[in-house]
Amino acid sequence: MRKLSLLLVFFLVAGLRVTASDSWISGYWLTSDSIVHIDNCGEDLCAKIEHIFVAEDVDPDSILDSHNSNIEERSRPLIGINLLQGISRQFDSSNSFKGGTIYNPRDGKSYKAKLQLHDDGNLTVQGCVLFLCDGETWRPLSVTLHPDGSHTAVLKNIEQDTEL
């Protein structure tokens, strides 16, 4: 009976760890040219483009997926596109997510995906072909919705001495 109780506690703690790791990756992320929201979509992760950084006189909703290899999808707006496909919500032993694909709107192609969550809270996101990988580091954001509908985004892992 005691062994059964210990086994049950082990599985409960293991289950809590998986839930905690889900929350580590879920949220808003600052990329080099956009804000992406990573969330759980069933058993997989999804990463939808929430905002695109453009010149002040350009409507972000007017930026289209013009490089998409599928001609029929070139007229869709980039905002709202899911960049990740088939990536499990669970970390492996090195705080990585592997498998599945990541879509690169810059060239309209999908690549084998590698995501690595670092101790500092940043996320390295890479697309790979064979053993060659390229990507960037995404930084976590805290996003606040104001009563007037506007949003404020602040980097989560800025040291207090750092000035922007």
N, C-alpha and C positions, 0 to 999 in steps of 0.2 A: 504494500500500500504506500509506503514511504517513497519507494522508487517511482511509483506512478505519480505521486504528488510532485516530486522533483522534476520529473519529465514534463509535467503540465506547466510548472513554473518556467522551465527552460523555453518551452514553445511560446508561452505568453510574452516573455522578455524578448525572444527573437522576433515575434510579431510586432512588438512595440518598436524595435529597432528599424524594421522595414518602414513602419509608419513615420518614424522620425526622419528617415532619409528621404521619403517622399517630400516632406515639407522643406527640406534643405534646398531642393532644386526648384520647387514650385515658387513662382513669383515673377517679378519684372526684372529684366536684364537690359543693361545699356550695351549696345553693340557699337561698332564703328560708325554706323549711319542710321541706326533705328533703335526703337525700344521694342523688345520682344517679351511676350508673356508666356512662360512655361507653366504648364498645368498637366494634370492627369486627364487622359482621354481613354477611358476604359482601362485596359491593362498596360497601355503604352503612355509615353509622354507625347505631348504636342507643344509646339512653340509657334505661336501666332504673332505676326507683326502687328503691333499696336499703333506705332507712330513712326514716321520716316522724317529724318531731318532734311529739309529742303530750304531753298532761299525764301525769304520772308514773303515775297509776292506769289509764291507757288502753293497751290492747294495740295497737301500731302495725298489726299484721296485721288488726285488726278495722275499720280505716278502708276504706270501700268507695268505688268509683268512682260514687258516687250521682248525680253531675250529668251522666253520660254521655248524649249525645243518643240512643244506641242503648239502648233500655230493657232488652234482654237482657244488657247488659254492666254494668248498675248494681249487680249483686250481687258483682262481682269485687273482690278486694282491690286497693288502689292499689299496694302493694309488688309489684314484678315487672313492672309495666306499662312497655312501651316507649313513650317520648314522641316519638321521631323516626321518620319514615318517608320513604324515598326521598332521603336526603341523601348525596351522594357523599362518600367518605372523603378526597378531595383538596381542599386549599386552593386558592382562586383567588389571583391576584397580590396581593390586599390582606389575606391571612391570614383570609379569610372562607369560610364554607360557605354556599351558597345553593341554593335549590331544595328540593323536598320539603316536608314539613309537620312541625309540632310540635303535640302534643296538650297542651291545658291542662286538667288535672283540676279546676281551680276552677270552670270553666263547662261542661266536657264537650265542648268543640269543638276542632277542629284548624284550624290557621292556616298560611299560607305561612311558612316558617322562614328566619331569618337568624341565623347564628352568626359572631361576630367574636372571634378570639383576639388579645389585646393583648400588648404587649411585657412587661407586668408579670406575665403568666401567667394573668390573669383572662379569663373568657369571657363576652361579652355574648350573651345568648340572647333572640331576639325572635320574636314571632308577628305577622304582618302581614295586613291586609285592605286591598286596593288599595295605597295609598301610606301608610296609617296603620299604624304599628308600636308595639308595647308589649312590654316584657320586663323582664329583670333581669340583673344581673351574677352569674355563678357563680364561686366561688373554688376553686382546686385543693386537693385533700386528699391527704395521705399516710396510708393506712390500713394498720394492722398487725393481723394475726390472732394472738392469744395461744394458748398450748397449751390453756388451759381453754375455748377457743371464743369468748371475748370479743374485742371489737375496740377499737382505739384509733384515733382520727382526729385528725390535726394539720394545720393549714393549712400549705401548702407555701411560700407567698410572703410570710410575715410578716417584716417587718424586725426585726432583733435588738433594737431599742430599744422595740418595741411591746409593750404588755402587754395581755392579754385579761381 
